[in-house]
Amino acid sequence: MDLEEQVLNTIKKAGKPLSAGQIAELGGIDRKEVDKAMKKLKTSGKITSPKVCFWEPAK
């Protein structure tokens, strides 16, 4: 599984919007790697932000 999939799956499993720090903690991923993956996920439209600094899967 690549890093973007891992980040997306972590968000989906949580069932609620998460911050990058929470994603890193829950997924056991380095925070810098989470930021890189999230940038790609945002660009591709796979995650959205319901409130500042929190992310959820796009609907």
MMTF fields as JSON, N, C-alpha, C and O atoms, coordinates in Angstrom:
{
  "mmtfVersion": "1.0.0",
  "mmtfProducer": "UNKNOWN",
  "numBonds": 235,
  "numAtoms": 236,
  "numGroups": 59,
  "numChains": 1,
  "numModels": 1,
  "chainsPerModel": [1],
  "groupsPerChain": [59],
  "chainIdList": ["A"],
  "bondAtomList": [4, 2, 8, 6, 12, 10, 16, 14, 20, 18, 24, 22, 28, 26, 32, 30, 36, 34, 40, 38, 44, 42, 48, 46, 52, 50, 56, 54, 60, 58, 64, 62, 68, 66, 72, 70, 76, 74, 80, 78, 84, 82, 88, 86, 92, 90, 96, 94, 100, 98, 104, 102, 108, 106, 112, 110, 116, 114, 120, 118, 124, 122, 128, 126, 132, 130, 136, 134, 140, 138, 144, 142, 148, 146, 152, 150, 156, 154, 160, 158, 164, 162, 168, 166, 172, 170, 176, 174, 180, 178, 184, 182, 188, 186, 192, 190, 196, 194, 200, 198, 204, 202, 208, 206, 212, 210, 216, 214, 220, 218, 224, 222, 228, 226, 232, 230],
  "bondOrderList": [1, 1, 1, 1, 1, 1, 1, 1, 1, 1, 1, 1, 1, 1, 1, 1, 1, 1, 1, 1, 1, 1, 1, 1, 1, 1, 1, 1, 1, 1, 1, 1, 1, 1, 1, 1, 1, 1, 1, 1, 1, 1, 1, 1, 1, 1, 1, 1, 1, 1, 1, 1, 1, 1, 1, 1, 1, 1],
  "groupList": [{"groupName": "MET", "atomNameList": ["N", "CA", "C", "O"], "elementList": ["N", "C", "C", "O"], "formalChargeList": [0, 0, 0, 0], "bondAtomList": [1, 0, 2, 1, 3, 2], "bondOrderList": [1, 1, 2], "singleLetterCode": "M", "chemCompType": "L-PEPTIDE LINKING"}, {"groupName": "ASP", "atomNameList": ["N", "CA", "C", "O"], "elementList": ["N", "C", "C", "O"], "formalChargeList": [0, 0, 0, 0], "bondAtomList": [1, 0, 2, 1, 3, 2], "bondOrderList": [1, 1, 2], "singleLetterCode": "D", "chemCompType": "L-PEPTIDE LINKING"}, {"groupName": "LEU", "atomNameList": ["N", "CA", "C", "O"], "elementList": ["N", "C", "C", "O"], "formalChargeList": [0, 0, 0, 0], "bondAtomList": [1, 0, 2, 1, 3, 2], "bondOrderList": [1, 1, 2], "singleLetterCode": "L", "chemCompType": "L-PEPTIDE LINKING"}, {"groupName": "GLU", "atomNameList": ["N", "CA", "C", "O"], "elementList": ["N", "C", "C", "O"], "formalChargeList": [0, 0, 0, 0], "bondAtomList": [1, 0, 2, 1, 3, 2], "bondOrderList": [1, 1, 2], "singleLetterCode": "E", "chemCompType": "L-PEPTIDE LINKING"}, {"groupName": "GLN", "atomNameList": ["N", "CA", "C", "O"], "elementList": ["N", "C", "C", "O"], "formalChargeList": [0, 0, 0, 0], "bondAtomList": [1, 0, 2, 1, 3, 2], "bondOrderList": [1, 1, 2], "singleLetterCode": "Q", "chemCompType": "L-PEPTIDE LINKING"}, {"groupName": "VAL", "atomNameList": ["N", "CA", "C", "O"], "elementList": ["N", "C", "C", "O"], "formalChargeList": [0, 0, 0, 0], "bondAtomList": [1, 0, 2, 1, 3, 2], "bondOrderList": [1, 1, 2], "singleLetterCode": "V", "chemCompType": "L-PEPTIDE LINKING"}, {"groupName": "ASN", "atomNameList": ["N", "CA", "C", "O"], "elementList": ["N", "C", "C", "O"], "formalChargeList": [0, 0, 0, 0], "bondAtomList": [1, 0, 2, 1, 3, 2], "bondOrderList": [1, 1, 2], "singleLetterCode": "N", "chemCompType": "L-PEPTIDE LINKING"}, {"groupName": "THR", "atomNameList": ["N", "CA", "C", "O"], "elementList": ["N", "C", "C", "O"], "formalChargeList": [0, 0, 0, 0], "bondAtomList": [1, 0, 2, 1, 3, 2], "bondOrderList": [1, 1, 2], "singleLetterCode": "T", "chemCompType": "L-PEPTIDE LINKING"}, {"groupName": "ILE", "atomNameList": ["N", "CA", "C", "O"], "elementList": ["N", "C", "C", "O"], "formalChargeList": [0, 0, 0, 0], "bondAtomList": [1, 0, 2, 1, 3, 2], "bondOrderList": [1, 1, 2], "singleLetterCode": "I", "chemCompType": "L-PEPTIDE LINKING"}, {"groupName": "LYS", "atomNameList": ["N", "CA", "C", "O"], "elementList": ["N", "C", "C", "O"], "formalChargeList": [0, 0, 0, 0], "bondAtomList": [1, 0, 2, 1, 3, 2], "bondOrderList": [1, 1, 2], "singleLetterCode": "K", "chemCompType": "L-PEPTIDE LINKING"}, {"groupName": "ALA", "atomNameList": ["N", "CA", "C", "O"], "elementList": ["N", "C", "C", "O"], "formalChargeList": [0, 0, 0, 0], "bondAtomList": [1, 0, 2, 1, 3, 2], "bondOrderList": [1, 1, 2], "singleLetterCode": "A", "chemCompType": "L-PEPTIDE LINKING"}, {"groupName": "GLY", "atomNameList": ["N", "CA", "C", "O"], "elementList": ["N", "C", "C", "O"], "formalChargeList": [0, 0, 0, 0], "bondAtomList": [1, 0, 2, 1, 3, 2], "bondOrderList": [1, 1, 2], "singleLetterCode": "G", "chemCompType": "PEPTIDE LINKING"}, {"groupName": "PRO", "atomNameList": ["N", "CA", "C", "O"], "elementList": ["N", "C", "C", "O"], "formalChargeList": [0, 0, 0, 0], "bondAtomList": [1, 0, 2, 1, 3, 2], "bondOrderList": [1, 1, 2], "singleLetterCode": "P", "chemCompType": "L-PEPTIDE LINKING"}, {"groupName": "SER", "atomNameList": ["N", "CA", "C", "O"], "elementList": ["N", "C", "C", "O"], "formalChargeList": [0, 0, 0, 0], "bondAtomList": [1, 0, 2, 1, 3, 2], "bondOrderList": [1, 1, 2], "singleLetterCode": "S", "chemCompType": "L-PEPTIDE LINKING"}, {"groupName": "ARG", "atomNameList": ["N", "CA", "C", "O"], "elementList": ["N", "C", "C", "O"], "formalChargeList": [0, 0, 0, 0], "bondAtomList": [1, 0, 2, 1, 3, 2], "bondOrderList": [1, 1, 2], "singleLetterCode": "R", "chemCompType": "L-PEPTIDE LINKING"}, {"groupName": "CYS", "atomNameList": ["N", "CA", "C", "O"], "elementList": ["N", "C", "C", "O"], "formalChargeList": [0, 0, 0, 0], "bondAtomList": [1, 0, 2, 1, 3, 2], "bondOrderList": [1, 1, 2], "singleLetterCode": "C", "chemCompType": "L-PEPTIDE LINKING"}, {"groupName": "PHE", "atomNameList": ["N", "CA", "C", "O"], "elementList": ["N", "C", "C", "O"], "formalChargeList": [0, 0, 0, 0], "bondAtomList": [1, 0, 2, 1, 3, 2], "bondOrderList": [1, 1, 2], "singleLetterCode": "F", "chemCompType": "L-PEPTIDE LINKING"}, {"groupName": "TRP", "atomNameList": ["N", "CA", "C", "O"], "elementList": ["N", "C", "C", "O"], "formalChargeList": [0, 0, 0, 0], "bondAtomList": [1, 0, 2, 1, 3, 2], "bondOrderList": [1, 1, 2], "singleLetterCode": "W", "chemCompType": "L-PEPTIDE LINKING"}],
  "groupTypeList": [0, 1, 2, 3, 3, 4, 5, 2, 6, 7, 8, 9, 9, 10, 11, 9, 12, 2, 13, 10, 11, 4, 8, 10, 3, 2, 11, 11, 8, 1, 14, 9, 3, 5, 1, 9, 10, 0, 9, 9, 2, 9, 7, 13, 11, 9, 8, 7, 13, 12, 9, 5, 15, 16, 17, 3, 12, 10, 9],
  "groupIdList": [1, 2, 3, 4, 5, 6, 7, 8, 9, 10, 11, 12, 13, 14, 15, 16, 17, 18, 19, 20, 21, 22, 23, 24, 25, 26, 27, 28, 29, 30, 31, 32, 33, 34, 35, 36, 37, 38, 39, 40, 41, 42, 43, 44, 45, 46, 47, 48, 49, 50, 51, 52, 53, 54, 55, 56, 57, 58, 59],
  "secStructList": [7, 7, 2, 2, 2, 2, 2, 2, 2, 2, 2, 2, 2, 2, 6, 1, 7, 5, 7, 2, 2, 2, 2, 2, 2, 2, 2, 6, 7, 7, 2, 2, 2, 2, 2, 2, 2, 2, 2, 2, 2, 2, 2, 6, 6, 1, 3, 3, 3, 3, 3, 6, 6, 3, 3, 3, 3, 7, 7],
  "xCoordList": [0.847, 0.0, 0.889, 1.84, 0.564, 1.386, 0.94, -0.092, 1.722, 1.517, 0.178, -0.497, -0.216, -1.493, -2.657, -3.583, -2.612, -3.66, -3.694, -4.767, -2.53, -2.44, -3.06, -3.79, -2.771, -3.344, -4.86, -5.601, -5.318, -6.754, -7.471, -8.547, -6.895, -7.509, -7.565, -8.534, -6.545, -6.539, -7.689, -8.364, -7.909, -9.003, -10.35, -11.24, -10.488, -11.753, -12.061, -13.204, -11.054, -11.25, -11.691, -12.471, -11.187, -11.525, -13.004, -13.616, -13.576, -14.982, -15.313, -16.481, -14.302, -14.494, -13.327, -12.277, -13.498, -12.383, -11.195, -11.365, -9.992, -8.773, -7.784, -7.785, -6.948, -5.848, -4.675, -4.659, -3.711, -2.532, -1.804, -1.322, -1.722, -1.066, -1.773, -1.125, -3.11, -3.882, -3.699, -3.601, -3.655, -3.447, -2.088, -1.974, -1.062, 0.281, 0.295, 0.88, -0.348, -0.365, -1.142, -0.655, -2.35, -3.184, -2.622, -2.75, -1.994, -1.476, -0.051, 0.452, 0.605, 1.992, 2.918, 3.866, 2.63, 3.371, 4.065, 3.528, 5.245, 5.962, 5.141, 4.567, 5.084, 4.258, 4.621, 3.73, 5.91, 6.316, 5.801, 5.413, 5.799, 5.284, 3.767, 3.242, 3.076, 1.626, 1.359, 0.471, 2.108, 1.921, 2.112, 1.342, 3.126, 3.38, 2.211, 1.731, 1.761, 0.661, -0.627, -1.38, -0.877, -2.092, -2.098, -3.154, -0.95, -0.873, -1.336, -2.091, -0.879, -1.29, -2.777, -3.471, -3.27, -4.684, -5.581, -6.655, -5.147, -5.92, -5.969, -7.026, -4.816, -4.728, -5.62, -6.243, -5.676, -6.48, -7.952, -8.769, -8.287, -9.679, -10.188, -11.399, -9.289, -9.704, -10.028, -10.703, -9.547, -9.896, -10.368, -9.959, -11.235, -11.734, -11.623, -11.444, -11.731, -11.608, -12.948, -13.37, -13.626, -14.899, -14.703, -15.598, -13.534, -13.182, -11.67, -10.96, -11.189, -9.763, -8.888, -9.092, -7.92, -6.903, -7.435, -6.728, -8.639, -9.177, -9.597, -10.079, -9.406, -9.619, -10.491, -10.476, -11.274, -12.105, -12.106, -11.757, -12.502, -12.57, -13.598, -14.637, -13.308, -14.259, -15.474, -15.362, -16.612, -17.856, -18.164, -19.175],
  "yCoordList": [-1.182, 0.0, 1.24, 1.338, 2.185, 3.394, 4.37, 4.177, 5.39, 6.327, 7.052, 7.236, 7.47, 8.169, 7.271, 7.717, 6.008, 5.054, 4.87, 4.794, 4.799, 4.616, 5.805, 5.62, 7.012, 8.216, 8.228, 8.486, 7.95, 7.946, 6.884, 7.145, 5.705, 4.644, 5.018, 4.69, 5.696, 6.139, 7.11, 7.026, 8.025, 8.994, 8.266, 8.542, 7.334, 6.6, 5.78, 5.753, 5.113, 4.279, 5.108, 4.642, 6.338, 7.192, 7.577, 7.741, 7.72, 8.059, 9.497, 9.841, 10.326, 11.746, 12.522, 11.943, 13.831, 14.639, 14.613, 14.664, 14.532, 14.47, 15.546, 15.984, 15.963, 16.876, 16.033, 14.815, 16.675, 15.953, 15.255, 14.134, 15.908, 15.306, 14.057, 13.077, 14.078, 12.902, 11.768, 10.602, 12.11, 11.096, 10.435, 9.212, 11.236, 10.706, 9.765, 8.683, 10.183, 9.388, 8.081, 7.008, 8.178, 6.983, 6.016, 4.799, 6.572, 5.731, 5.258, 4.424, 5.79, 5.418, 5.878, 5.182, 7.059, 7.61, 8.901, 9.646, 9.153, 10.396, 11.591, 11.558, 12.635, 13.809, 14.429, 14.83, 14.516, 15.11, 14.285, 14.833, 12.966, 12.08, 12.258, 12.226, 12.445, 12.699, 13.976, 14.0, 15.029, 16.302, 16.14, 16.693, 15.39, 15.152, 14.401, 14.773, 13.348, 12.533, 13.355, 13.261, 14.156, 14.962, 15.999, 16.296, 16.546, 17.512, 16.855, 17.452, 15.63, 14.901, 14.559, 14.67, 14.145, 13.793, 15.021, 14.914, 16.182, 17.418, 17.778, 18.125, 17.696, 18.049, 17.15, 17.612, 15.864, 14.926, 14.921, 14.228, 15.693, 15.804, 14.644, 14.468, 13.848, 12.676, 13.004, 12.227, 14.163, 14.603, 16.053, 16.824, 16.406, 17.77, 18.231, 17.421, 19.527, 20.101, 20.679, 21.72, 20.012, 20.533, 21.727, 22.558, 21.807, 22.95, 23.104, 22.164, 24.238, 24.567, 23.502, 23.138, 23.017, 22.063, 20.666, 19.884, 20.333, 18.996, 18.456, 19.199, 17.157, 16.552, 15.319, 14.597, 15.084, 13.899, 13.454, 14.228, 12.195, 11.739, 12.556, 12.936, 12.818, 13.539, 12.651, 11.425, 13.268, 12.516, 12.329, 11.717],
  "zCoordList": [0.0, 0.0, 0.0, 0.775, -0.882, -0.904, 0.194, 0.836, 0.385, 1.488, 1.395, 2.408, 0.178, 0.035, 0.439, 1.118, 0.024, 0.399, 1.914, 2.512, 2.522, 3.962, 4.701, 5.675, 4.245, 4.864, 4.678, 5.626, 3.464, 3.176, 4.007, 4.545, 4.117, 4.923, 6.4, 7.084, 6.893, 8.291, 8.541, 9.566, 7.609, 7.748, 7.704, 8.508, 6.756, 6.623, 7.87, 8.327, 8.42, 9.615, 10.818, 11.649, 10.908, 12.048, 12.029, 13.085, 10.845, 10.731, 11.105, 11.287, 11.218, 11.53, 10.94, 10.661, 10.746, 10.235, 11.195, 12.413, 10.628, 11.428, 11.003, 9.853, 11.931, 11.603, 11.107, 11.288, 10.493, 10.002, 11.149, 10.987, 12.298, 13.463, 13.933, 14.302, 13.925, 14.325, 13.321, 13.705, 12.044, 11.006, 11.205, 11.127, 11.462, 11.683, 12.89, 12.834, 13.971, 15.199, 15.012, 15.369, 14.451, 14.282, 13.244, 13.382, 12.198, 11.126, 11.343, 10.59, 12.377, 12.625, 11.508, 11.145, 10.969, 9.834, 10.286, 11.106, 9.752, 10.045, 9.571, 8.483, 10.378, 10.075, 8.729, 7.98, 8.406, 7.129, 5.953, 4.921, 6.119, 5.069, 4.914, 3.801, 6.032, 5.995, 5.209, 4.356, 5.48, 4.774, 3.268, 2.483, 2.864, 1.432, 0.799, -0.272, 1.465, 0.933, 0.871, -0.098, 1.9, 1.926, 0.808, 0.248, 0.481, -0.613, -1.919, -2.686, -2.164, -3.371, -3.324, -4.335, -2.156, -2.011, -2.206, -2.799, -1.714, -1.905, -3.382, -3.909, -4.05, -5.468, -6.324, -7.28, -5.974, -6.749, -6.33, -6.935, -5.295, -4.864, -4.033, -3.899, -3.47, -2.688, -1.241, -0.566, -0.747, 0.602, 0.55, -0.318, 1.493, 1.592, 3.042, 3.951, 3.239, 4.571, 5.025, 4.521, 5.977, 6.47, 7.412, 7.56, 8.043, 8.874, 8.837, 8.479, 9.189, 9.069, 9.728, 10.886, 8.971, 9.437, 9.761, 10.397, 9.35, 9.531, 8.167, 7.313, 7.979, 6.656, 6.751, 7.749, 5.66, 5.555, 4.101, 3.209, 3.86, 2.457, 1.675, 2.215, 0.421, -0.435, -0.662, -0.705, -0.804, -0.99, -2.448, -2.792]
}
